């Protein structure tokens, strides 16, 4: 589950989420579904992690560039999307001699007031992960089986 907390505005400016909810959201990224699918809850901040490995630094860079490009192509089509923070981490894994590159993207889907703005179904394990949150994002009501 990549939802951090509802959007907080001070004097019309979007504030960066508090540290504790951010760390809790990062911990939830360890669940199977959350590793591969971003969430689209309107009016909430989110975090998503993208990792790529390669036998060389260049191969890892090519793979991460392709994955991040795919993420932004999809997310730029979501009304109200914007990136708050982007962290990049590069590692060398000694045990298998691979290189890894990880991006942590903190983003927001702001409420635009448009009638065309509606949440999309995020990832398959979303319903189970909702139980771990102390609040219910807007998408939760949309995804309830009828």
PLY file of the C-alpha trace (Angstrom):
ply
format ascii 1.0
element vertex 146
property float x
property float y
property float z
element edge 145
property int vertex1
property int vertex2
end_header
0.00 0.00 0.00
1.63 3.21 -1.10
-0.83 5.64 0.52
0.90 7.88 3.08
-1.79 10.27 4.34
-4.40 12.76 3.12
-3.06 15.89 1.41
-2.34 18.74 3.80
-2.40 22.33 2.57
-1.07 25.37 4.41
-1.86 28.75 2.84
-2.74 26.96 -0.40
0.63 25.17 -0.55
0.84 21.37 -0.50
2.89 20.21 2.47
5.27 17.25 2.47
3.81 14.40 4.58
4.96 13.90 8.17
7.84 11.50 8.85
5.96 8.80 10.80
3.21 8.19 8.17
5.89 8.21 5.47
7.92 5.55 7.27
4.78 3.44 7.84
3.96 3.63 4.12
7.52 2.60 3.23
7.17 -0.40 5.53
3.95 -1.40 3.74
5.87 -1.47 0.45
7.25 -4.84 1.56
3.91 -6.55 0.77
3.74 -8.43 -2.52
1.15 -6.35 -4.36
2.48 -2.98 -3.26
5.88 -3.72 -4.75
4.57 -3.68 -8.29
1.52 -1.39 -8.46
1.15 2.31 -7.61
-2.07 3.59 -6.01
-4.33 6.33 -7.34
-6.27 7.63 -4.32
-7.55 11.15 -4.96
-6.60 13.67 -2.28
-3.77 11.57 -0.81
0.01 11.47 -0.92
1.63 8.20 -2.02
5.04 6.58 -2.25
6.20 4.06 -4.83
9.52 2.23 -5.12
11.02 1.11 -8.44
14.14 -1.09 -8.48
16.21 -2.45 -11.36
19.23 -4.76 -11.31
21.93 -5.46 -13.86
25.29 -7.15 -14.21
26.83 -3.75 -14.93
26.08 -0.22 -13.83
25.03 0.73 -17.37
22.63 -2.21 -17.65
20.97 -1.30 -14.35
20.69 2.34 -15.49
19.04 1.32 -18.79
16.53 -0.89 -16.98
15.62 1.71 -14.37
15.24 4.37 -17.03
12.75 2.15 -18.87
10.78 1.34 -15.69
10.63 4.95 -14.47
9.61 6.08 -17.96
6.75 3.55 -17.96
5.64 4.79 -14.51
5.58 8.44 -15.60
3.83 7.67 -18.90
0.99 6.06 -16.96
0.87 8.54 -14.09
0.98 11.64 -16.30
-2.38 10.48 -17.69
-3.91 10.60 -14.18
-5.63 13.93 -13.56
-4.12 15.76 -10.56
-0.82 13.82 -10.49
2.37 15.57 -9.44
5.69 14.44 -7.97
6.63 15.77 -4.54
10.00 14.09 -4.01
12.26 11.74 -5.96
15.09 9.81 -4.26
17.61 7.73 -6.19
19.84 5.10 -4.59
22.55 3.05 -6.32
24.12 -0.05 -4.78
26.61 -2.75 -5.64
25.59 -6.18 -4.38
28.77 -8.07 -3.47
27.16 -11.50 -3.09
26.08 -11.75 -6.74
28.16 -8.92 -8.25
25.10 -7.07 -9.54
24.33 -3.39 -9.51
20.98 -2.08 -8.36
19.28 1.26 -8.82
16.23 2.22 -6.75
13.92 5.20 -7.13
11.50 6.19 -4.36
8.88 8.48 -5.82
6.63 10.45 -3.47
3.64 11.75 -5.39
0.19 13.18 -4.92
-3.12 12.88 -6.75
-4.71 16.25 -6.00
-8.44 16.75 -6.13
-9.16 18.84 -9.23
-12.94 19.12 -8.94
-13.35 17.77 -12.46
-16.15 15.29 -13.11
-13.79 13.14 -15.17
-11.43 12.60 -12.22
-12.07 9.21 -10.65
-9.81 6.71 -8.91
-8.59 3.63 -10.73
-8.32 0.18 -9.17
-4.75 -0.04 -7.88
-3.26 -3.48 -7.22
-4.79 -6.93 -6.53
-4.05 -7.08 -2.77
-5.44 -3.59 -2.15
-8.44 -4.77 -0.10
-6.23 -6.69 2.37
-3.79 -3.82 2.70
-6.61 -1.36 3.46
-7.13 -3.13 6.78
-3.63 -2.08 7.85
-4.43 1.64 7.50
-5.96 3.83 10.21
-7.98 5.76 7.60
-9.92 4.73 4.52
-8.82 6.36 1.26
-11.47 7.41 -1.24
-10.72 4.46 -3.52
-11.83 2.08 -0.76
-15.49 2.96 -1.28
-15.15 2.52 -5.04
-13.61 -0.94 -4.74
-16.19 -2.47 -2.38
-17.71 -5.49 -4.17
-21.37 -4.99 -5.04
0 1
1 2
2 3
3 4
4 5
5 6
6 7
7 8
8 9
9 10
10 11
11 12
12 13
13 14
14 15
15 16
16 17
17 18
18 19
19 20
20 21
21 22
22 23
23 24
24 25
25 26
26 27
27 28
28 29
29 30
30 31
31 32
32 33
33 34
34 35
35 36
36 37
37 38
38 39
39 40
40 41
41 42
42 43
43 44
44 45
45 46
46 47
47 48
48 49
49 50
50 51
51 52
52 53
53 54
54 55
55 56
56 57
57 58
58 59
59 60
60 61
61 62
62 63
63 64
64 65
65 66
66 67
67 68
68 69
69 70
70 71
71 72
72 73
73 74
74 75
75 76
76 77
77 78
78 79
79 80
80 81
81 82
82 83
83 84
84 85
85 86
86 87
87 88
88 89
89 90
90 91
91 92
92 93
93 94
94 95
95 96
96 97
97 98
98 99
99 100
100 101
101 102
102 103
103 104
104 105
105 106
106 107
107 108
108 109
109 110
110 111
111 112
112 113
113 114
114 115
115 116
116 117
117 118
118 119
119 120
120 121
121 122
122 123
123 124
124 125
125 126
126 127
127 128
128 129
129 130
130 131
131 132
132 133
133 134
134 135
135 136
136 137
137 138
138 139
139 140
140 141
141 142
142 143
143 144
144 145
